[in-house]
């Protein structure tokens, strides 16, 4: 018998997640400071771009191969392998498509379908190996790029998920579509990433004037 079973505890519920979301203009600022004169710079910009335009989980992004970016009709798709080995295909935003095409051509990856889409760097040469990045590599890279852009260090790769979902909903996207894009099994999980309430609350609080 569990002696703690009958003990009543305080109920706790959360309507918004803890992941910090970028504020307006910060994602563009972050992408804009990444130099594109090297293969690693192009890789960093495009990896952050995939996070921004698909709000995919970082684990799915680092597992992408070149062949997972492929044409379907007039548009390109990205094929992600999500939790539990589930595959998810998403149409690529036209801006992201331009970035990826430039990157793959410059890095010579377009002819290597089995290569990681975002491989690790060859030390400080500015060139790329064929070893895939891992999540900690991306977290470290993001910290460097945030510092370079003069942005707060508390953002993480997951922040793009909260930012993307909020931005999508602000621009008249539906919760059901956001749920599908994010790959959530339950729409209540998607709602946790919606930061629109924070913006409304801030506007209301600014009405306090002494």
Protein Blocks (a to p, Z undefined) as FASTA:
>chain_A
ZZklmpccdddddfbdfbdcddehklmmmmmmpcckbfklmmmmmmmmmmmmnopafklm
mmpcfklpccehjbccdddddehhiacdddddfklmmmmmmmmmmnopmmmmkbcfbdcd
ehjnopacfbdcdfklmmmmmmmmmmmnopafkbcfklmmmmmmmmmmmnopafklmmmm
nopabfklmmmmpcklmmmmmmmmmmpcZZ
